């Protein structure tokens, strides 16, 4: 639990400093291919959440913004129950569904008709 709190504190510190200095870790997929991956915009999304600007956070990465509360819930439940692995808590079919959704989302956000899904 102590390690998790340290990682969260470091993440928050990075988000604050990256916003102040306008320095973000670039997406290697975007740099190599020129295409947005399903995770593009996540740093700016988390920074906006810290500022309580949920509209802007949603605009940076709508899918992950919607999935974030479920992930937080699953992780807190995992910590409370002290299970061995979070992976085994979620049925295999759900993992496949999540992967398929992320792939479709990654494809759609690179199509001009769906440019509203790109990090804005």
N, C-alpha and C positions, 0 to 999 in steps of 0.2 A: 504494500500500500504506500509505503514511503517513497519508493521509486516512482510510482505513478504520480504522486503529488509533485515530485521534483521535475518530472517530464512535463507535466501540465504547466508548472511555473516557468520552465524554460520556453515552452511553446508560446505562452502569453508574452513573455519578455521579447521573444523573436518577433511576434506580431506587432507589438508596440514599436520596437525599434525599426522594423521594416517599413512600417507606415510613416514613421517620423523621417527616416532617411530615404524613403521611396526606393528601397532595395528589396526585391523579392527574388526568391529562388526561381529561375526560369524553368519552364517545362521542357524536358529533353525531347519529348515527342513533338511538341510544337516547333522547337528549334530545328529538328532534323527533317520533319515531314512538312511543316507549315500547316498542319492540321491540329484542331483542338482535340485533346483527349477528354475522357469523361471527368477527369479531375482538374482540368484547367479552370482557374479562377478560385480555387479553394482557399488560397492564402488571403486573397482580398475578401472572400466571403467571411472567413473567420475574423478578420480585422473589423469588418463591418458589424458582425455580431457583437464583438467586444464594445463597439461604439453604440450598440443598440439600434443600428440602422438596418432593420430587417428587410426593408424593401430593396436596398442596394445589395444586401447579402444574397437575397433571392435572385437578383439579376445576374450576379457573378456566376452562380452555379445552382440553378433551380432544383435539379435532381438531388444533389447532395444536401442541399438546404432542407429538402423535404425528408430525406433519409436520416439526417443527423439526430433528431429526437428518438427515433427507433434504435439507432446505434447506441446512444447514451443510455437508454432504458435497458437494453440488453447487457451492456457492460456493467451497469450498476447492479442489475439482477445477478450477473455472474459473480461480482465481488461479494454480494451478500450471501449467496449460496456456497461460495468457496468451491466451485466445481473445478475439475482438472483442466478442462478445455472449453473455451467459448465456441469453438468450431463444432463440437459435437452437440451443443445445445440446440442449434438450428438444424432442422432436417435438410438432408442432402438436396432434395428437390427445390427448397427455398434458395440454397446457394446457387444452383443452376439458374434459377429464375433471376436472381440478382445479377449474375454474370451476363445473362442475355439482355436484361434491361440496360446495363451499363454499355454493352456493345452497341445496341440500337441507339441509345442516347449519344454515344460517341460518333456514330455515323450521321445521325440527324443534325447534330449541331454544326456539321461541316457542309450541309446542303443549304444553298442560298435561300430556299423557301422557308427554312427553319432558322434563319440567322438570329432570331430573338433568343435562341438557346445558347448562343456564343457569349463568352464573358464580356459584358458591356461596361 
